[in-house]
Amino acid sequence: MWDDDAASRKLGMELHEAAEGRSRISMPVTAEMVNGHGMCHGGYLFLLADSTFACACNSPGPVAVAAGADIVFVASAHLGDVLQAVAEERVAFGRSGVYDVTVTRPRDGQVIAEFRGRSRILRS
C-alpha cells in the first residue's frame, strides 16, 4: 500500500514501521505546509495522522479503509519541524477497528495532535 501512496511520499513522509496494528511515520514541515499564521496547516497534520493510521490498520493483512476519524490539535508545528506520528490499534471487532495516533515533535517531545481513526475491512 505504501509503495502506491504518492500523496504521502510527495509530502516527504517516511515510513519507519508498520506491523501488527502499529505504524510510525515522520514528516518534515516545509514552506508549502505553513498557513497564514506561520503554523503548519491542520490539514497536513491530519494527513500525517491519517497516513499513519492507514499503515497501522492495513498492517495485519486484509484491505482496510477509514470509516471515520477525529483530530484534536494540541500545539502548533512550524517550518522546519520534523513531526512523528505513531499509530496503535486499540480494539478490533468483526470487520471494524479503532486506532489512536499521536503526532509529536520529537526534538522536544511536544504533542502536536491526537487522532482517533475507525477502520473497516473491505469484503473480498
C-alpha positions in Angstrom: 0.0 0.0 0.0 2.8 2.5 1.0 4.6 2.0 -2.3 1.5 3.2 -4.2 0.8 6.1 -1.8 2.1 9.0 -3.9 0.3 11.7 -1.8 2.1 10.8 1.4 5.5 10.3 -0.2 5.2 13.6 -2.2 4.9 15.4 1.2 8.2 13.9 2.3 6.7 11.3 4.7 8.9 8.4 5.6 7.5 5.1 6.9 9.7 3.7 9.7 7.5 0.9 10.9 4.3 -0.9 10.1 3.5 -4.3 11.7 0.8 -5.9 13.8 -1.6 -2.9 14.1 1.1 -0.3 14.7 2.9 2.1 12.5 5.3 5.1 12.7 5.8 7.8 10.1 7.8 11.1 10.1 7.2 14.2 8.0 9.2 17.5 7.7 7.1 20.7 7.8 8.0 22.5 4.6 7.3 26.1 3.4 4.3 24.9 1.4 2.6 23.5 4.5 2.7 26.7 6.5 -0.6 28.7 6.8 -1.1 32.5 7.1 -0.5 32.3 10.9 3.0 30.9 10.4 2.0 27.4 11.6 1.7 24.0 9.9 -1.8 23.9 8.4 -4.1 21.5 10.3 -4.9 19.6 7.1 -1.3 18.5 6.8 -1.3 17.3 10.4 -4.5 15.3 9.7 -2.9 13.9 6.5 0.2 12.7 8.5 -2.0 11.1 11.2 -4.4 9.6 8.6 -1.5 8.0 6.6 -0.1 6.6 9.8 -3.5 5.2 10.7 -3.8 3.6 7.2 -0.5 1.8 7.6 -1.4 0.5 11.0 -4.9 -0.7 10.1 -3.6 -2.4 6.9 -0.5 -4.0 8.5 -2.3 -7.2 9.6 -3.2 -8.0 6.0 -6.8 -7.6 4.8 -7.5 -4.3 3.0 -8.9 -1.7 5.4 -10.3 1.8 4.8 -11.2 4.7 7.1 -14.8 4.7 8.3 -14.3 7.9 10.2 -11.7 9.9 12.1 -11.4 12.8 14.5 -8.4 15.0 15.4 -7.6 17.3 18.3 -4.9 19.9 17.7 -2.9 20.3 20.9 0.1 22.6 19.9 1.3 24.2 16.7 4.1 23.0 14.5 6.3 25.3 12.4 8.5 25.5 9.4 11.5 23.2 9.8 9.9 20.9 12.4 10.1 17.2 11.8 7.0 15.5 13.1 6.5 11.9 14.0 3.2 10.1 14.1 2.7 6.7 15.9 -0.5 4.7 15.4 -1.7 1.8 17.6 -4.7 -0.4 17.4 -6.9 -0.1 20.4 -9.5 -2.7 19.5 -10.6 -4.8 16.6 -14.1 -6.3 16.4 -15.6 -8.1 13.4 -14.5 -6.1 10.3 -14.0 -2.9 12.4 -11.2 -1.4 14.4 -10.3 1.7 16.4 -6.8 3.2 16.2 -5.2 6.1 18.1 -2.5 8.2 16.5 -0.2 10.6 18.4 1.6 13.3 16.4 4.7 14.7 18.2 7.7 16.9 17.6 10.5 14.5 18.8 13.1 17.3 19.3 11.2 18.5 22.4 8.6 15.8 22.9 5.7 18.2 22.4 2.4 16.5 21.5 1.1 18.3 18.4 -2.2 16.4 17.8 -4.2 13.4 18.9 -6.2 11.5 16.2 -8.7 8.6 16.5 -9.5 6.6 13.4 -12.1 4.0 12.8 -11.4 1.3 10.2 -13.4 -1.1 8.2 -12.1 -4.2 6.4 -13.4 -4.4 2.9 -15.1 -7.6 1.8 -13.1 -9.6 -0.7 
